[in-house]
Amino acid sequence: MKLNNWRKFWLLILFYVAVFGTVSAAVAAEKKIICSKCGQVIYGTYYQFGNKIICPKDLPRCAVCGRTCTKYYTIDGKILCQKDAIASAPVCSNCHKPILSGKYLRLRDNLYSCLKCEKSGLPRCFVCNLPISSGGLVFSDGRRLCAFHSKTAVNDQASAQVYFRKAKSLINQYISPSINLNDVIVTIHIVDQKVLAEKMRSDYDKDPSLKMTCGKTLEYNVGGGKKVYRIYVLQGLPSEDFLTTMIHECGHVWQMSHKVRRLGLRHQEGFCEWLSYKINKQLRRRTQIMLLENKKDAIYHAGLQDYLRLESQKGKEGVLRTALGY
């Protein structure tokens, strides 16, 4: 090859190096990987979390064990490694899997439902609204009760009588010995939703909010001027709910046996709610207190608020006198 040709060849090589080398350097500069946290160029290993790139020294640390996490979960605002996330995460009360997404529904009595179960279309517990895939109880009226609340469900007359006696004792202990039902004939009946609705039918016409009730007390004449009081309670109520309902219905028996008739429905129900509320406060039953406070209707909740205000003004004796229409 002639000298001129060699010169042309090397000039061409230098041209390509100058042009494409500069372009490659520019491209390389554009492809530098920058840590989203410290802002330094990353050479070697890096980790990507969503749209963020993190260098090894700036990896997030678990709030429990303190170790750096190449994979982490955020639960209640805390960064947790997989092991501690599984240990700390709430567990779905239906599928029993840890809820690592941080998205769930918290139900009463510290039960949880994951979003997958929420969207499943499964039948639900009539007490806590938890989706139910298996276990629990099914009643003749179609209601379902989850496994957790089935443990203490009151389903028979013998158990109901125990709670009736307990309700009377608690009323005498925490409210007043003057609310004495020992000389009154009372029978307890565990019924399904259809029977309870039949007993409540006349009341439904007065106010739709009465459909939320789980009990009903009726007075019957048995001849010779004697009366008997029948308390109908919804089958399957968990023990705390059953006791709350029984205290409420004992209030109705006391009012009926004293021939209280001129008080309006809001006053009658308000007093019985007040009885249940005061005793649950003494027993520190948080779930029952919350349920009583959160009804937000014009009969039960409004009546309870009326009696709480009355108590603050006139005391317990003033409440009892008002409850009897004095």
Stockholm file with secondary structure:
# STOCKHOLM 1.0

chainA/1-326         MKLNNWRKFWLLILFYVAVFGTVSAAVAAEKKIICSKCGQVIYGTYYQFGNKIICPKDLPRCAVCGRTCTKYYTIDGKILCQKDAIASAPVCSNCHKPILSGKYLRLRDNLYSCLKCEKSGLPRCFVCNLPISSGGLVFSDGRRLCAFHSKTAVNDQASAQVYFRKAKSLINQYISPSINLNDVIVTIHIVDQKVLAEKMRSDYDKDPSLKMTCGKTLEYNVGGGKKVYRIYVLQGLPSEDFLTTMIHECGHVWQMSHKVRRLGLRHQEGFCEWLSYKINKQLRRRTQIMLLENKKDAIYHAGLQDYLRLESQKGKEGVLRTALGY
#=GR chainA/1-326 SS CCHHHHHHHHHHHHHHHHHHHHHHHHHHHHTCCBCTTTCCBCCSCCEEETTEEECGGGCCBCTTTCCBCSSEEEETTEEEEHHHHHHHSCBCTTTCCBCCSSCEEEEGGGEEEEHHHHTSCCCBBTTTCCBCSSCSEECTTSCEECHHHHTTCBCSHHHHHHHHHHHHHHHHHHTCTTSCCTTSEEEEEEECHHHHHHHHHHHHTTCGGGGGCSEEEEEEEEETTEEEEEEEEETTBCHHHHHHHHHHHHHHHHHHHTTCCSSCHHHHHHHHHHHHHHHHHHHTCHHHHHHHHTCCCTTHHHHHHHHHHHHHHHHHHHHHHHHTTC
#=GC SS_cons         CCHHHHHHHHHHHHHHHHHHHHHHHHHHHHTCCBCTTTCCBCCSCCEEETTEEECGGGCCBCTTTCCBCSSEEEETTEEEEHHHHHHHSCBCTTTCCBCCSSCEEEEGGGEEEEHHHHTSCCCBBTTTCCBCSSCSEECTTSCEECHHHHTTCBCSHHHHHHHHHHHHHHHHHHTCTTSCCTTSEEEEEEECHHHHHHHHHHHHTTCGGGGGCSEEEEEEEEETTEEEEEEEEETTBCHHHHHHHHHHHHHHHHHHHTTCCSSCHHHHHHHHHHHHHHHHHHHTCHHHHHHHHTCCCTTHHHHHHHHHHHHHHHHHHHHHHHHTTC
//
